[in-house]
């Protein structure tokens, strides 16, 4: 990888990981469109670690509170403070974790084509549009998660294993479809990303261990830094602008991107 490729792909990962537009699709498509060589597993690991560090830093105060309440809920065997949210993040991760372990090889072999990405980009973009429309007509959105909500969002998150879906997009969509507010849907989606990105990075590290590669440390450090900074700024501005611009700009982007990919 050269310096330009490192910067571009790290920015792609950082900007798209937490927007409802699918980072995996963009990381597959950009090298194909530019005819760049594959960036390699080591690079994928460090940019995922960069985005993970960004979301952990952004939610550091909430994460600390959730961990404390979770600990006390285990000791007291009852709900304590925000422990339900903490349990929700844990339980909501199980479906995508199981699906990833069971279907990882199938997805890698069969679902990474440009055509699949195009159709999933369109389909889940339209579903996001439907969720946004429902949210706009919801006069009493809920701000508390139920266990049914956690189960539904967790199962829907497993669909993000299909390239082009968008993990944040499908979880926010799921929340809005069942009547949750944009704020709680987005917060839960982003908190869910922490164990998911961690598991993904661990799986890639295992693959990297089994397939050792020459490591270009300066490029990896640059990639990590750019992914971390761009991810953090994306989360900050996305959350601030969500109530102002809504989700329709991302719906339109997905539709345009999907049509262009099919045309190409």
N, C-alpha and C positions, 0 to 999 in steps of 0.2 A: 504494500500500500504506500502511496505517496502522500505528501502533506495535504494536498487539496482533497483527495479522496477521504482522508481521515476527518478533515473538518466538515465536509459535506455530510458524510454518513453519521457523524456524531451529532450534528445539528438535526438531521432527519429524525434520529432516535429521540433526541431531547425534546424536539418540538411536537412530535406526534405521539409519544408514549401516553400522555394524559389527555390529549384531545380525542374526540370521538371519530377519528379518521383512520386508525389502524397503523401502528408503527411497524408491525411485522410485514404488512403489505408494502410499505414504502421502502423498507430495507431490502426487500426482494426485488422490487421494481427498479429502484434507482440504478443498481449495478447492471441490470439487464438493459435499461434504456441507454446508459452511458457506455456500455460494453466494458465496464471495469471488471477486474478479476475479483473473485470472491474475497470478502474481507477477512474471513477466517473466524474460527470459534473464539480465539483469544480476544479479538476486538469485540465480538458480540457480548462476551462476558463482561468486559470492562464498561461498555456503554450502558448495559443493563444495571451494573453496580452504580454507575453515575446517576441514572434516573432514580434508583432506589434510595441513594443518599439524599437526593433532592426532596423526595416526598417525606422521608423520615425527618429531615430537618424542618420542613414546613409544618408538619403536624407534631413536632417534638413534645409540645406541652400536652396535647390531647393524648398522645401515645403514653406519656408518663402517667397521666391520670387513669387511662384505661388499664394499664398494667397493675397499678395499685389497687383499683377497684376489682379487677379480675382476681388478684391474689386474695383479697379479703372475701370475695364471694366464694372462693374454694374453701377457705377456712370456716366461714359461717354457714356454708351450704344454703345461700340465699342471695338474691339480687342486691348488690351494693352499688349505689351511685350509677356509674355508666358501665357497669359490668356486663349488662345485656348487649351493649354494642361490642364489647370485647369478645364475648362469646359468639356473637353474630359474625364477626370477622373470622374467627377460628372455624366455626361450622360452615360458613359460606364458602370457605376455601376447599372443603373436602371434595365436592363434585369435580371441579376443574383439576384438582390434584390426581384423582383417580382416573379421569378421562385422559389426562396427559400421559400417565404411566401406561395405560392400556392401548392408546391409539397413537403414540408418538411416532412410531415407525411408519404406520399407515399414512399419517398426515405428511410426514417428510417426503414420502415417495409419491403420493397421489394428489395432494392438495396444494402444491406450491406453484402451480402453473399460472400464467398471466390470465387465462380465461376464468379459472376458479376465483382468482382475486377480483376480477372485474364483476362477476356475478354476485359475489358476497358483498363487495363494496356497494353495489346497487341495492341489493335486497335489504341489507341491514341499514343502509341509508334511508330507505323508504320506511322501514320500521321505526327508525329514530324520528322521522318526520311525523309518523302517526302518534308516537308517544308525546312529541312536542305539541301536537294539535290537542291531544287529550288533556295535557297539562294546562294549556291555555284556557280550557273550558272547565277546569276543576276549581270550583269556588271555595272548596275546603280541603286543601291538600294536607295529608297527615305528616307529622314530624317525628312520630315514634315508630320504631321498627317492631313488627311482630315476628314470631318464629316462622309463620307462614311466609312473610316477606323475605326473611333471610333464606329460606329454602328455595323460593322461586328465583331470587336474584342469584343465588349460588349455582343453581342448575343452568340458568341462562348464561352465566359467566363461562361455563364449559364450552359454549359455542365459540368463544373467542379463540379457541385453538385453531379454528378455520382461518387461514390468512385472509385479511381483508375485512374481518368482522369488527375489530377494535374492542379490546377488553373494557376500556372505560366507557366506550359507546354502548355496548350491550348491557352493562350493569346500570348505567344511568337510564337507558331505555326501559329496562325491566322495572326500575323503581318508579318511573313516571307512569308506566302502564298500570301499575297497581295502586296508583293514587298518592304516592309519596311526593313531597315537595321537591323542587329542584335542588335546594340546598342539602337536604338530608340524603337524597339520591346521589348527589355528587360527592358528598363527604364519605358516605359508605363505600362508593365505588373506588375512591382514592385510597381509603384505608384498606380495602380488600386487595389493592394492588401490591401492598407491602409483602404479605406472605407469598403471593403469586409470583412476583418478580424474584423474590428470594429463591423459591423453588426452581424457577426457570434457570436462574444463574447457577444453582447447584447442579442441575442436570447437565448444563452446558460445560461446567467445570469437570464433571465426571467424564463426558465425552472427550474433553480436551486432555484429560489425564490418560485416556486410552489411546488417543491419537496425538501424541506430542508434536508441537510445531515450534519453529524458530520464533522467538518472541522479540518484537521490536519495541522495547520499553518506552523510548521517547514518544513514539506514535500512540501507544496505549495510554500514556499519561495525558497526552493532548486530548485523545478521544474521551477519556473519563471526565476531564475537566470541562470540556465543551458540553458534553451530554448532561452533566450535573447542573451547570449554570443555566443552560437553555431550558432544562426541565423545570427548574425552580421558577424561573421567570414566567414560563408558560402556565404553570399552576396558579401563580399569583394573579396574572392578568385574566386567565380564564374564569376563575372564581369571581373576580371583581366585575367582569363584564357579562357574566351569565344572565343576570336579571335584566341587563340593558339590551343585549343583542339576541339573547335566546339561543336556541340550537339550530334554527333554520339555515344560517350561513354554512354550517357544517353539513347539513342535509344536502344543500345545493352543491357544495364542493364534492361530496361523495357521488352524487348523481353525474356531475360533469366528468369526474375522474373515471367512473365506471364506463360511461359512454365512450370516452376517448380510448380507454384500454380495449374495449371491444372493437372499436374502429381500427386501432393499430394491429 
